[in-house]
C-alpha cells in the first residue's frame, strides 16, 4: 500500500471513530436526561409505549403468535 492509501485509510478510520464517539456521548446524555425527567415526574411526549411491559394488563400490542387468546378445552364425559 502506498503512502496516499495509508493516509486516506487513516482519515477514514479517524472520521468513523469521531462519529462513534459522538453517537455514544449523545446516547449517554439522552439517557441521563430521561433519568432526570423520570425523577421529576416529567413524561416524554415524543415516545410512545407500544408494547406491554412487565406486570401490565390490558389491550395493547401483543406478542406475535399469541393474539388469539386462550380457548377452553372441552372435556369428554
N, C-alpha and C positions, 0 to 999 in steps of 0.2 A: 504494500500500500504506500503511495507517495505522501508527501507532507500535506498536500492540499486535501487529500481524502481523510487524513487523520484530523486535520483542523476542522473540517466540515462535520465529521462524526462527533468530535468533542463539543462543538457548538450545539449539535442536535441533542446530545446527552444532557448538557447543561440546561438547555431550554426545557427538556422533559422533566428534569429534576426540579426546576423552578415551578413548573406547573403543578407537580405533585405536592410540593411543599405548600403552595398557595391553597390548593384544594383541601389539604389536611388542616391548615390553620383556619380556613373558613368553616369547615365542618366542626372543629373544636369550639369555635366562637358561637356557632349556631346552637350547638348542644348546651353550652354554658348559659346562653340566653334563654333557652327553653326551660332549663332547670330553675333559673331565677324567676321566670314568669310563673312556673308551676308553684313555687313557694309563695308568691304574692297572690296567686289565685287568678291570674290573667289567662284567659283561654286564647289559643292560637286560632284565629279566624280562617287562615289560609289552608289549614289541614283538616281533612275530613276523616273520620274513623269509619272505614268501610267494613272492616271485619268485626267479629265478636271477640272481645278479649276474654281472659280467664274469668270465670265466675259470672259472666253476663248472660242473661237470658233475654230472649225476645226475638222479634222478627228482623234479623239482619241478614247480611250476606253469609250464607252457609258454606260449608266445605263442599267442594265438587264431589259428586257421587253420593252425597248424604242429604240431598234436598227433599226427597220424597217423604221423609218421616218414617216412623216405625209402624208396621201393620201388625195387628194382633193375630196370632196363630189360632186356628180353630182346633179345638181338641176333639178327638173322636171318643165317643162314649161307649 
